[in-house]
């Protein structure tokens, strides 16, 4: 099993106890808070219903309507319950999350289309 597969399994395992019945993971990545070398890693899990921020068994659940935007440089800052830095190795996951949100919004039966 390669690094990518291990990372996906790790993120899914951390999110599993916090998912609601029927909730589906769309993507996940690691984000950092804190200055310089004193950073704290957080697991960010994007589902079809919300965005979960998991750390040491604790979870914060936020709205799914967050657009992460086009990342640039070594780290991209995202704003959830606080500012998080996402390393460029996770930029494909940010793009996946934004694309999934666009698809959800375009098929929302409540949008009048």
N, CA and C atoms as an extended XYZ file, in Angstrom:
339
Properties=species:S:1:pos:R:3:atomname:S:1:resname:S:1:resid:I:1 pbc="F F F"
N         0.851       -1.171        0.000 N   UNK     1
C         0.000        0.000        0.000 CA  UNK     1
C         0.901        1.240        0.000 C   UNK     1
N         0.604        2.150       -0.924 N   UNK     2
C         1.405        3.356       -1.060 CA  UNK     2
C         1.012        4.446       -0.074 C   UNK     2
N         1.789        5.513       -0.099 N   UNK     3
C         1.574        6.638        0.819 CA  UNK     3
C         0.173        7.221        0.669 C   UNK     3
N        -0.253        7.418       -0.566 N   UNK     4
C        -1.568        8.026       -0.824 CA  UNK     4
C        -2.688        7.185       -0.222 C   UNK     4
N        -2.617        5.876       -0.419 N   UNK     5
C        -3.655        4.986        0.112 CA  UNK     5
C        -3.654        4.980        1.641 C   UNK     5
N        -2.472        4.994        2.241 N   UNK     6
C        -2.385        5.031        3.707 CA  UNK     6
C        -2.972        6.329        4.252 C   UNK     6
N        -2.702        7.410        3.568 N   UNK     7
C        -3.209        8.710        3.997 CA  UNK     7
C        -4.739        8.738        3.933 C   UNK     7
N        -5.315        8.206        2.867 N   UNK     8
C        -6.770        8.164        2.724 CA  UNK     8
C        -7.386        7.321        3.829 C   UNK     8
N        -6.785        6.173        4.120 N   UNK     9
C        -7.296        5.304        5.185 CA  UNK     9
C        -7.216        5.985        6.547 C   UNK     9
N        -6.118        6.685        6.805 N   UNK    10
C        -5.938        7.371        8.078 CA  UNK    10
C        -6.995        8.467        8.259 C   UNK    10
N        -7.242        9.227        7.236 N   UNK    11
C        -8.234       10.299        7.313 CA  UNK    11
C        -9.631        9.719        7.515 C   UNK    11
N        -9.960        8.661        6.789 N   UNK    12
C       -11.270        8.018        6.935 CA  UNK    12
C       -11.443        7.441        8.338 C   UNK    12
N       -10.389        6.855        8.885 N   UNK    13
C       -10.467        6.274       10.236 CA  UNK    13
C       -10.674        7.349       11.288 C   UNK    13
N       -10.018        8.497       11.133 N   UNK    14
C       -10.193        9.573       12.099 CA  UNK    14
C       -11.589       10.181       12.021 C   UNK    14
N       -12.171       10.190       10.833 N   UNK    15
C       -13.488       10.796       10.653 CA  UNK    15
C       -14.627        9.857       11.039 C   UNK    15
N       -14.439        8.560       10.875 N   UNK    16
C       -15.517        7.578       11.024 CA  UNK    16
C       -16.366        7.742       12.282 C   UNK    16
N       -15.765        7.909       13.473 N   UNK    17
C       -16.601        8.014       14.671 CA  UNK    17
C       -17.466        9.277       14.721 C   UNK    17
N       -17.164       10.237       13.862 N   UNK    18
C       -17.849       11.532       13.920 CA  UNK    18
C       -18.849       11.745       12.784 C   UNK    18
N       -18.973       10.766       11.901 N   UNK    19
C       -19.883       10.907       10.767 CA  UNK    19
C       -21.308       10.598       11.187 C   UNK    19
N       -22.250       11.330       10.605 N   UNK    20
C       -23.659       11.061       10.818 CA  UNK    20
C       -24.073        9.895        9.923 C   UNK    20
N       -25.179        9.282       10.231 N   UNK    21
C       -25.687        8.166        9.454 CA  UNK    21
C       -25.852        8.569        7.990 C   UNK    21
N       -25.215        7.863        7.084 N   UNK    22
C       -25.323        8.132        5.657 CA  UNK    22
C       -24.412        9.222        5.133 C   UNK    22
N       -23.696        9.889        5.999 N   UNK    23
C       -22.794       10.964        5.572 CA  UNK    23
C       -21.607       10.370        4.813 C   UNK    23
N       -21.252       10.983        3.686 N   UNK    24
C       -20.202       10.471        2.813 CA  UNK    24
C       -19.000       11.409        2.783 C   UNK    24
N       -17.806       10.839        2.933 N   UNK    25
C       -16.572       11.620        2.828 CA  UNK    25
C       -16.308       11.937        1.357 C   UNK    25
N       -16.049       13.203        1.067 N   UNK    26
C       -15.687       13.609       -0.287 CA  UNK    26
C       -14.165       13.696       -0.440 C   UNK    26
N       -13.498       14.215        0.569 N   UNK    27
C       -12.038       14.305        0.563 CA  UNK    27
C       -11.570       14.685        1.954 C   UNK    27
N       -10.278       14.678        2.151 N   UNK    28
C        -9.712       15.069        3.434 CA  UNK    28
C        -8.249       15.408        3.277 C   UNK    28
N        -7.735       16.167        4.231 N   UNK    29
C        -6.342       16.585        4.171 CA  UNK    29
C        -5.881       17.024        5.549 C   UNK    29
N        -4.592       17.240        5.681 N   UNK    30
C        -4.004       17.709        6.922 CA  UNK    30
C        -3.759       19.214        6.793 C   UNK    30
N        -4.111       19.956        7.827 N   UNK    31
C        -3.879       21.396        7.876 CA  UNK    31
C        -3.153       21.718        9.180 C   UNK    31
N        -2.450       22.833        9.194 N   UNK    32
C        -1.632       23.206       10.348 CA  UNK    32
C        -2.056       24.544       10.924 C   UNK    32
N        -1.909       24.668       12.248 N   UNK    33
C        -2.063       25.957       12.918 CA  UNK    33
C        -0.817       26.194       13.757 C   UNK    33
N        -0.584       27.421       14.101 N   UNK    34
C         0.547       27.744       14.968 CA  UNK    34
C         1.702       28.346       14.199 C   UNK    34
N         2.586       29.003       14.929 N   UNK    35
C         3.714       29.690       14.298 CA  UNK    35
C         4.935       28.783       14.097 C   UNK    35
N         5.607       28.970       12.977 N   UNK    36
C         6.894       28.322       12.729 CA  UNK    36
C         6.926       26.832       12.988 C   UNK    36
N         7.887       26.409       13.804 N   UNK    37
C         8.046       24.978       14.083 CA  UNK    37
C         7.060       24.479       15.134 C   UNK    37
N         6.318       25.367       15.745 N   UNK    38
C         5.364       24.986       16.793 CA  UNK    38
C         3.958       24.819       16.213 C   UNK    38
N         3.864       24.099       15.106 N   UNK    39
C         2.580       23.912       14.455 CA  UNK    39
C         1.850       22.699       15.017 C   UNK    39
N         0.545       22.734       14.905 N   UNK    40
C        -0.309       21.629       15.340 CA  UNK    40
C        -1.040       21.092       14.127 C   UNK    40
N        -0.965       19.781       13.873 N   UNK    41
C        -1.684       19.220       12.724 CA  UNK    41
C        -3.147       18.938       13.055 C   UNK    41
N        -4.009       19.216       12.111 N   UNK    42
C        -5.444       18.965       12.223 CA  UNK    42
C        -5.864       18.178       10.987 C   UNK    42
N        -6.770       17.253       11.158 N   UNK    43
C        -7.317       16.520       10.021 CA  UNK    43
C        -8.617       17.196        9.616 C   UNK    43
N        -8.683       17.647        8.370 N   UNK    44
C        -9.879       18.287        7.843 CA  UNK    44
C       -10.557       17.283        6.919 C   UNK    44
N       -11.808       16.972        7.215 N   UNK    45
C       -12.563       15.997        6.439 CA  UNK    45
C       -13.772       16.706        5.836 C   UNK    45
N       -13.857       16.676        4.519 N   UNK    46
C       -14.953       17.311        3.808 CA  UNK    46
C       -15.964       16.229        3.442 C   UNK    46
N       -17.200       16.407        3.886 N   UNK    47
C       -18.252       15.432        3.585 CA  UNK    47
C       -19.327       16.099        2.731 C   UNK    47
N       -20.328       15.321        2.382 N   UNK    48
C       -21.432       15.861        1.608 CA  UNK    48
C       -22.352       16.748        2.443 C   UNK    48
N       -22.124       16.809        3.771 N   UNK    49
C       -22.980       17.612        4.651 CA  UNK    49
C       -22.251       18.710        5.410 C   UNK    49
N       -20.968       18.521        5.669 N   UNK    50
C       -20.249       19.484        6.509 CA  UNK    50
C       -18.740       19.337        6.320 C   UNK    50
N       -18.029       20.171        7.046 N   UNK    51
C       -16.572       20.080        7.106 CA  UNK    51
C       -16.215       19.799        8.554 C   UNK    51
N       -15.515       18.700        8.774 N   UNK    52
C       -15.103       18.300       10.107 CA  UNK    52
C       -13.631       18.639       10.297 C   UNK    52
N       -13.311       19.192       11.450 N   UNK    53
C       -11.921       19.429       11.829 CA  UNK    53
C       -11.665       18.544       13.042 C   UNK    53
N       -10.784       17.560       12.879 N   UNK    54
C       -10.553       16.545       13.901 CA  UNK    54
C        -9.140       16.682       14.458 C   UNK    54
N        -9.055       16.606       15.807 N   UNK    55
C        -7.752       16.665       16.474 CA  UNK    55
C        -7.872       15.952       17.810 C   UNK    55
N        -7.067       14.929       17.982 N   UNK    56
C        -7.030       14.158       19.234 CA  UNK    56
C        -8.407       13.685       19.692 C   UNK    56
N        -9.179       13.159       18.756 N   UNK    57
C       -10.482       12.611       19.095 CA  UNK    57
C       -11.594       13.637       19.230 C   UNK    57
N       -11.259       14.905       19.201 N   UNK    58
C       -12.265       15.970       19.280 CA  UNK    58
C       -12.609       16.419       17.869 C   UNK    58
N       -13.830       16.867       17.672 N   UNK    59
C       -14.248       17.288       16.339 CA  UNK    59
C       -15.001       18.609       16.409 C   UNK    59
N       -14.781       19.424       15.411 N   UNK    60
C       -15.562       20.646       15.194 CA  UNK    60
C       -16.247       20.469       13.850 C   UNK    60
N       -17.534       20.689       13.835 N   UNK    61
C       -18.322       20.515       12.611 CA  UNK    61
C       -18.738       21.890       12.114 C   UNK    61
N       -18.425       22.167       10.844 N   UNK    62
C       -18.774       23.447       10.254 CA  UNK    62
C       -19.594       23.265        8.990 C   UNK    62
N       -20.079       24.356        8.419 N   UNK    63
C       -20.920       24.272        7.226 CA  UNK    63
C       -20.147       23.785        6.001 C   UNK    63
N       -20.847       23.186        5.072 N   UNK    64
C       -20.228       22.634        3.866 CA  UNK    64
C       -20.083       23.670        2.763 C   UNK    64
N       -20.564       24.870        2.965 N   UNK    65
C       -20.565       25.871        1.901 CA  UNK    65
C       -19.253       26.639        1.753 C   UNK    65
N       -18.172       26.178        2.351 N   UNK    66
C       -16.878       26.859        2.276 CA  UNK    66
C       -16.189       26.548        0.952 C   UNK    66
N       -15.764       27.602        0.256 N   UNK    67
C       -14.958       27.462       -0.955 CA  UNK    67
C       -13.511       27.736       -0.551 C   UNK    67
N       -12.624       26.798       -0.835 N   UNK    68
C       -11.227       26.940       -0.432 CA  UNK    68
C       -10.436       27.829       -1.373 C   UNK    68
N       -10.850       27.952       -2.607 N   UNK    69
C       -10.182       28.821       -3.565 CA  UNK    69
C        -8.973       28.166       -4.211 C   UNK    69
N        -8.395       28.869       -5.159 N   UNK    70
C        -7.239       28.339       -5.888 CA  UNK    70
C        -5.968       28.538       -5.065 C   UNK    70
N        -5.362       27.438       -4.648 N   UNK    71
C        -4.150       27.556       -3.822 CA  UNK    71
C        -2.926       27.942       -4.645 C   UNK    71
N        -2.031       28.676       -3.989 N   UNK    72
C        -0.781       29.098       -4.625 CA  UNK    72
C         0.327       29.046       -3.589 C   UNK    72
N         1.546       28.863       -4.052 N   UNK    73
C         2.697       28.879       -3.154 CA  UNK    73
C         2.856       27.588       -2.381 C   UNK    73
N         3.701       27.633       -1.361 N   UNK    74
C         3.994       26.448       -0.550 CA  UNK    74
C         2.837       26.095        0.379 C   UNK    74
N         2.188       27.116        0.949 N   UNK    75
C         1.049       26.898        1.844 CA  UNK    75
C        -0.101       27.806        1.426 C   UNK    75
N        -1.299       27.270        1.531 N   UNK    76
C        -2.511       28.029        1.236 CA  UNK    76
C        -3.291       28.157        2.545 C   UNK    76
N        -3.718       29.350        2.867 N   UNK    77
C        -4.474       29.562        4.101 CA  UNK    77
C        -5.966       29.407        3.818 C   UNK    77
N        -6.616       28.590        4.657 N   UNK    78
C        -8.064       28.443        4.589 CA  UNK    78
C        -8.633       28.928        5.920 C   UNK    78
N        -9.874       29.376        5.894 N   UNK    79
C       -10.509       29.895        7.103 CA  UNK    79
C       -11.744       29.069        7.415 C   UNK    79
N       -11.692       28.375        8.524 N   UNK    80
C       -12.839       27.618        9.024 CA  UNK    80
C       -13.183       28.214       10.380 C   UNK    80
N       -13.003       27.498       11.466 N   UNK    81
C       -13.196       28.073       12.791 CA  UNK    81
C       -12.006       28.942       13.182 C   UNK    81
N       -10.924       28.819       12.453 N   UNK    82
C        -9.704       29.629       12.586 CA  UNK    82
C        -8.949       29.495       11.277 C   UNK    82
N        -7.820       30.146       11.173 N   UNK    83
C        -6.999       30.040        9.960 CA  UNK    83
C        -6.135       28.779       10.036 C   UNK    83
N        -6.088       28.050        8.931 N   UNK    84
C        -5.272       26.845        8.815 CA  UNK    84
C        -4.387       26.984        7.589 C   UNK    84
N        -3.183       26.429        7.680 N   UNK    85
C        -2.278       26.401        6.535 CA  UNK    85
C        -2.297       24.993        5.948 C   UNK    85
N        -2.473       24.930        4.628 N   UNK    86
C        -2.508       23.652        3.925 CA  UNK    86
C        -1.293       23.585        3.011 C   UNK    86
N        -0.485       22.546        3.176 N   UNK    87
C         0.705       22.358        2.356 CA  UNK    87
C         0.311       22.009        0.925 C   UNK    87
N         1.159       22.365       -0.004 N   UNK    88
C         0.853       22.152       -1.420 CA  UNK    88
C         0.630       20.683       -1.784 C   UNK    88
N         1.137       19.752       -0.982 N   UNK    89
C         0.877       18.338       -1.284 CA  UNK    89
C        -0.611       18.001       -1.212 C   UNK    89
N        -1.400       18.851       -0.536 N   UNK    90
C        -2.840       18.621       -0.404 CA  UNK    90
C        -3.670       19.509       -1.332 C   UNK    90
N        -3.045       20.229       -2.243 N   UNK    91
C        -3.793       21.090       -3.158 CA  UNK    91
C        -4.792       20.316       -4.022 C   UNK    91
N        -4.482       19.090       -4.458 N   UNK    92
C        -5.507       18.345       -5.208 CA  UNK    92
C        -6.770       18.086       -4.378 C   UNK    92
N        -6.618       17.886       -3.074 N   UNK    93
C        -7.774       17.670       -2.212 CA  UNK    93
C        -8.617       18.934       -2.081 C   UNK    93
N        -7.958       20.100       -2.041 N   UNK    94
C        -8.703       21.361       -1.998 CA  UNK    94
C        -9.522       21.528       -3.273 C   UNK    94
N        -8.911       21.211       -4.413 N   UNK    95
C        -9.626       21.304       -5.689 CA  UNK    95
C       -10.788       20.318       -5.731 C   UNK    95
N       -10.588       19.116       -5.224 N   UNK    96
C       -11.653       18.111       -5.172 CA  UNK    96
C       -12.823       18.609       -4.330 C   UNK    96
N       -12.529       19.216       -3.185 N   UNK    97
C       -13.579       19.730       -2.306 CA  UNK    97
C       -14.370       20.837       -2.985 C   UNK    97
N       -13.674       21.768       -3.647 N   UNK    98
C       -14.371       22.859       -4.325 CA  UNK    98
C       -15.219       22.340       -5.483 C   UNK    98
N       -14.700       21.375       -6.235 N   UNK    99
C       -15.462       20.806       -7.345 CA  UNK    99
C       -16.705       20.075       -6.843 C   UNK    99
N       -16.572       19.322       -5.765 N   UNK   100
C       -17.721       18.612       -5.187 CA  UNK   100
C       -18.789       19.606       -4.732 C   UNK   100
N       -18.381       20.738       -4.147 N   UNK   101
C       -19.338       21.750       -3.713 CA  UNK   101
C       -20.055       22.357       -4.918 C   UNK   101
N       -19.306       22.651       -5.986 N   UNK   102
C       -19.932       23.194       -7.198 CA  UNK   102
C       -20.988       22.229       -7.743 C   UNK   102
N       -20.664       20.941       -7.770 N   UNK   103
C       -21.623       19.942       -8.263 CA  UNK   103
C       -22.851       19.869       -7.364 C   UNK   103
N       -22.630       19.911       -6.059 N   UNK   104
C       -23.762       19.862       -5.122 CA  UNK   104
C       -24.668       21.071       -5.315 C   UNK   104
N       -24.075       22.246       -5.492 N   UNK   105
C       -24.868       23.461       -5.659 CA  UNK   105
C       -25.615       23.479       -6.984 C   UNK   105
N       -25.024       22.887       -8.021 N   UNK   106
C       -25.688       22.904       -9.337 CA  UNK   106
C       -26.821       21.894       -9.423 C   UNK   106
N       -26.833       20.905       -8.522 N   UNK   107
C       -27.904       19.907       -8.533 CA  UNK   107
C       -28.859       20.074       -7.375 C   UNK   107
N       -28.715       21.158       -6.609 N   UNK   108
C       -29.589       21.401       -5.458 CA  UNK   108
C       -31.009       21.686       -5.951 C   UNK   108
N       -31.985       20.837       -5.572 N   UNK   109
C       -33.350       21.043       -6.042 CA  UNK   109
C       -33.984       22.321       -5.512 C   UNK   109
N       -33.425       22.893       -4.470 N   UNK   110
C       -33.975       24.110       -3.892 CA  UNK   110
C       -33.483       25.378       -4.558 C   UNK   110
N       -32.650       25.260       -5.604 N   UNK   111
C       -32.101       26.466       -6.203 CA  UNK   111
C       -32.937       26.991       -7.369 C   UNK   111
N       -34.084       26.349       -7.663 N   UNK   112
C       -34.983       26.862       -8.689 CA  UNK   112
C       -34.641       26.434      -10.082 C   UNK   112
N       -33.697       25.535      -10.279 N   UNK   113
C       -33.336       25.098      -11.629 CA  UNK   113
C       -34.127       23.875      -12.019 C   UNK   113
